[in-house]
């Protein structure tokens, strides 16, 4: 049994993983998918003081309170910053880092450094500190890559504002031990809004792709769960310096578009 800790991105909450969790649990894994401070069941805690450091405390605190070890720590989008600092704080607890269509920072960087377009979001913040969710766009971009009307309505129901301090506070990656943790980068390649660019991953990185939009946990939950489960296989865990796949070899990791829904979850 492997412990997965799934960390949602900006504007979302832990409910975003609702379709992925049954697939991982059916395979015998233990799964945590908390809502960060200011979202979901913690929405009442949203304030100008909430920032990246708050969310790092959320995740690190859960790991310590639950006495978790050998964790596969998954960060979607903005949460690439969160899992990086968590791993820096508790490297001995983390078995694998998964950057799911996520920001990939260096030590001392903020969201603006990793993805410069976030500067415009900060400048346009409501009341100087609240960044509203990005608007829905015409297909195929949709709302965070989700285009099915029922799914868009479900996703919209869980979105809330993002405090600007989440985008301003820097990541800490100053413990050498964090750089020895194996990593996987999962890229959603089904379309990307104008102005949003993906930072190149390190040479030799282990990369997987999903042919869908940004919120792949909603549009391709079974396929995402299968890629996450790869990290539990010793032969599949990429090590620092592992040779990168050629495009031909990587073809087996590009799964076909589908939209399965796990039993008991919101239908598409």
C-alpha positions as CSV (number, residue, x, y, z in Angstrom):
1,X,0.0,0.0,0.0
2,X,1.2,3.5,-1.0
3,X,0.1,6.7,0.6
4,X,-0.9,9.4,-1.9
5,X,-1.3,13.0,-0.8
6,X,-3.1,15.0,-3.6
7,X,-2.8,18.8,-3.4
8,X,-5.2,20.9,-5.4
9,X,-4.2,24.0,-7.3
10,X,-5.3,27.7,-7.1
11,X,-9.0,28.4,-6.8
12,X,-9.9,24.7,-6.4
13,X,-10.4,22.5,-3.3
14,X,-9.9,18.9,-2.4
15,X,-13.2,17.9,-4.0
16,X,-11.4,18.2,-7.4
17,X,-9.8,14.8,-6.8
18,X,-13.2,13.1,-6.2
19,X,-13.0,11.1,-9.4
20,X,-9.4,10.0,-9.0
21,X,-9.5,8.8,-5.4
22,X,-11.7,5.7,-6.0
23,X,-9.3,4.3,-8.6
24,X,-6.3,4.6,-6.3
25,X,-8.3,3.2,-3.3
26,X,-9.5,0.3,-5.4
27,X,-5.8,-0.5,-6.1
28,X,-5.3,-0.7,-2.3
29,X,-3.7,2.7,-1.8
30,X,-4.3,5.2,1.0
31,X,-5.3,8.6,-0.3
32,X,-5.5,12.1,1.3
33,X,-6.9,15.1,-0.6
34,X,-7.2,18.0,1.8
35,X,-8.6,21.4,1.0
36,X,-6.0,24.1,1.6
37,X,-6.8,27.0,3.9
38,X,-9.3,29.3,2.2
39,X,-11.0,26.6,0.1
40,X,-13.7,24.0,0.4
41,X,-14.4,23.2,4.1
42,X,-11.8,25.8,5.0
43,X,-13.3,28.6,2.8
44,X,-14.2,30.6,5.9
45,X,-10.5,31.0,6.7
46,X,-9.8,33.0,3.5
47,X,-8.1,36.2,4.3
48,X,-5.3,38.6,3.1
49,X,-2.9,36.8,5.4
50,X,-3.3,33.4,3.7
51,X,-0.3,32.7,1.5
52,X,2.0,30.0,0.1
53,X,3.5,29.5,3.6
54,X,0.0,28.8,5.0
55,X,-0.6,26.1,2.5
56,X,2.8,24.6,3.1
57,X,1.9,24.5,6.8
58,X,-1.4,22.8,5.9
59,X,0.3,19.9,4.0
60,X,3.3,19.5,6.3
61,X,1.0,19.5,9.3
62,X,-1.2,16.8,7.8
63,X,1.9,14.6,7.1
64,X,3.1,15.1,10.7
65,X,-0.3,14.7,12.4
66,X,-1.1,11.5,10.5
67,X,2.5,10.3,10.9
68,X,2.8,9.7,7.2
69,X,5.9,8.3,5.6
70,X,7.0,7.2,2.1
71,X,4.4,9.7,0.7
72,X,3.8,10.2,-3.0
73,X,3.1,13.9,-2.9
74,X,1.2,15.2,-5.9
75,X,0.8,18.9,-6.7
76,X,-1.5,20.3,-9.4
77,X,-0.8,23.7,-11.0
78,X,0.0,26.2,-8.3
79,X,0.5,23.4,-5.8
80,X,3.8,22.6,-7.5
81,X,5.1,25.5,-5.3
82,X,3.4,23.9,-2.3
83,X,4.8,20.4,-2.7
84,X,8.3,21.8,-3.4
85,X,8.5,23.6,-0.1
86,X,6.8,20.7,1.8
87,X,9.4,18.3,0.4
88,X,12.2,20.8,1.5
89,X,10.8,20.8,5.0
90,X,10.2,17.0,5.3
91,X,12.4,15.3,2.7
92,X,12.6,12.1,4.8
93,X,8.8,11.7,4.6
94,X,8.5,12.0,0.8
95,X,9.1,9.0,-1.5
96,X,8.1,10.7,-4.8
97,X,7.1,14.1,-6.1
98,X,4.6,14.4,-8.9
99,X,4.2,17.8,-10.7
100,X,0.8,17.6,-12.3
101,X,0.7,20.3,-15.0
102,X,2.3,22.3,-12.3
103,X,4.6,25.2,-11.6
104,X,8.2,23.9,-11.1
105,X,10.2,26.4,-9.1
106,X,13.8,26.9,-8.1
107,X,14.8,28.0,-4.6
108,X,13.6,31.5,-3.7
109,X,11.2,31.8,-6.7
110,X,7.6,32.9,-6.5
111,X,4.7,32.1,-8.8
112,X,5.5,35.3,-10.8
113,X,9.0,34.0,-11.4
114,X,7.8,30.6,-12.6
115,X,4.8,31.9,-14.6
116,X,5.1,35.7,-15.3
117,X,1.4,36.1,-16.4
118,X,0.5,35.8,-12.7
119,X,1.8,39.4,-12.2
120,X,-1.2,40.6,-14.1
121,X,-3.5,38.6,-11.8
122,X,-2.0,40.2,-8.8
123,X,-2.3,43.7,-10.3
124,X,-6.0,43.1,-10.9
125,X,-6.7,41.6,-7.5
126,X,-10.1,42.5,-6.0
127,X,-9.7,44.6,-2.8
128,X,-5.9,44.4,-3.4
129,X,-5.7,40.7,-2.3
130,X,-8.3,38.4,-3.9
131,X,-7.7,36.9,-7.3
132,X,-10.9,35.6,-8.9
133,X,-10.8,32.3,-10.8
134,X,-9.9,32.6,-14.5
135,X,-12.9,32.9,-16.8
136,X,-14.3,30.1,-18.9
137,X,-13.1,30.3,-22.5
138,X,-14.5,28.8,-25.8
139,X,-13.7,25.2,-26.4
140,X,-11.3,23.5,-26.4
141,X,-10.0,25.6,-23.5
142,X,-13.2,25.8,-21.5
143,X,-12.9,26.3,-17.7
144,X,-9.4,25.1,-16.7
145,X,-9.6,22.7,-19.7
146,X,-13.0,21.3,-18.7
147,X,-15.6,21.7,-21.5
148,X,-18.5,19.3,-20.7
149,X,-21.4,21.5,-19.4
150,X,-22.2,19.3,-16.4
151,X,-18.5,19.1,-15.5
152,X,-18.1,22.9,-15.9
153,X,-21.1,23.5,-13.6
154,X,-19.6,21.1,-11.0
155,X,-16.2,22.6,-11.2
156,X,-17.5,26.2,-11.0
157,X,-19.3,25.2,-7.7
158,X,-16.0,24.5,-6.0
159,X,-14.0,27.5,-7.2
160,X,-13.1,30.4,-4.9
161,X,-10.7,33.4,-4.9
162,X,-6.9,33.0,-4.5
163,X,-5.1,35.3,-2.1
164,X,-2.2,37.2,-3.7
165,X,0.3,36.1,-1.0
166,X,0.1,32.6,-2.5
167,X,1.6,34.1,-5.6
168,X,4.1,36.5,-3.9
169,X,5.7,34.3,-1.2
170,X,8.9,32.4,-2.3
171,X,9.5,28.6,-2.3
172,X,12.3,27.2,-0.2
173,X,14.4,24.5,-1.7
174,X,17.6,24.9,0.3
175,X,17.9,21.4,1.8
176,X,20.1,19.3,-0.4
177,X,18.1,16.2,0.5
178,X,15.1,17.5,-1.4
179,X,17.0,17.1,-4.7
180,X,17.4,13.4,-4.2
181,X,13.7,12.7,-4.2
182,X,12.5,11.1,-7.4
183,X,10.1,13.2,-9.5
184,X,7.6,12.7,-12.2
185,X,6.2,15.5,-14.4
186,X,2.7,14.9,-15.9
187,X,1.8,17.4,-18.7
188,X,-1.7,18.0,-19.9
189,X,-1.3,18.7,-23.6
190,X,-4.9,19.2,-24.8
191,X,-4.6,23.0,-25.0
192,X,-3.2,25.9,-23.1
193,X,-4.6,29.5,-22.8
194,X,-2.6,32.2,-24.5
195,X,0.1,33.7,-22.3
196,X,0.5,30.6,-20.2
197,X,3.8,28.8,-20.9
198,X,5.3,25.7,-19.4
199,X,8.8,25.9,-17.9
200,X,11.1,23.2,-19.3
201,X,11.7,20.4,-16.9
202,X,15.2,19.4,-15.9
203,X,17.3,17.4,-18.4
204,X,16.7,13.7,-17.9
205,X,13.4,14.2,-16.2
206,X,10.7,11.5,-16.3
207,X,7.7,13.0,-18.2
208,X,4.3,11.7,-18.9
209,X,1.5,13.3,-21.0
210,X,-2.3,13.3,-20.9
211,X,-4.2,14.5,-24.1
212,X,-6.6,16.7,-22.2
213,X,-6.9,20.1,-20.6
214,X,-5.5,21.4,-17.3
215,X,-8.0,19.8,-14.9
216,X,-7.2,16.2,-15.9
217,X,-8.4,14.9,-12.6
218,X,-11.9,15.8,-13.8
219,X,-11.6,14.9,-17.5
220,X,-9.3,11.8,-17.4
221,X,-9.4,10.5,-13.8
222,X,-8.8,6.8,-14.6
223,X,-5.8,7.6,-16.8
224,X,-4.4,10.0,-14.3
225,X,-4.7,7.4,-11.5
226,X,-2.9,4.9,-13.7
227,X,0.0,7.3,-14.2
228,X,0.1,8.0,-10.5
229,X,0.1,4.3,-9.7
230,X,3.3,4.0,-11.8
231,X,5.2,5.7,-9.1
232,X,4.5,2.8,-6.7
233,X,6.5,0.4,-9.0
234,X,10.2,0.3,-8.2
235,X,11.1,-0.2,-11.8
236,X,9.1,2.8,-12.8
237,X,10.4,5.3,-10.3
238,X,12.6,7.8,-12.0
239,X,15.8,8.8,-10.3
240,X,17.7,12.1,-10.6
241,X,19.7,11.9,-13.8
242,X,17.6,9.2,-15.4
243,X,17.7,9.3,-19.2
244,X,14.7,11.1,-20.7
245,X,12.5,9.1,-23.0
246,X,12.5,9.7,-26.7
247,X,9.3,10.8,-28.2
248,X,8.8,7.3,-29.6
249,X,9.4,5.6,-26.3
250,X,7.1,8.1,-24.6
251,X,4.2,7.2,-26.8
252,X,3.1,4.5,-24.5
253,X,2.6,7.1,-21.8
254,X,0.3,9.3,-23.9
255,X,-3.1,7.8,-23.1
256,X,-6.1,8.2,-25.3
257,X,-8.8,10.7,-24.5
258,X,-11.7,9.4,-22.5
259,X,-13.9,10.5,-19.7
260,X,-14.6,7.6,-17.4
261,X,-16.3,8.4,-14.1
262,X,-15.7,6.3,-11.0
263,X,-18.8,4.9,-9.3
264,X,-20.4,7.3,-6.9
265,X,-18.9,10.4,-8.4
266,X,-20.5,13.3,-10.4
267,X,-21.4,12.1,-13.8
268,X,-20.1,13.8,-17.0
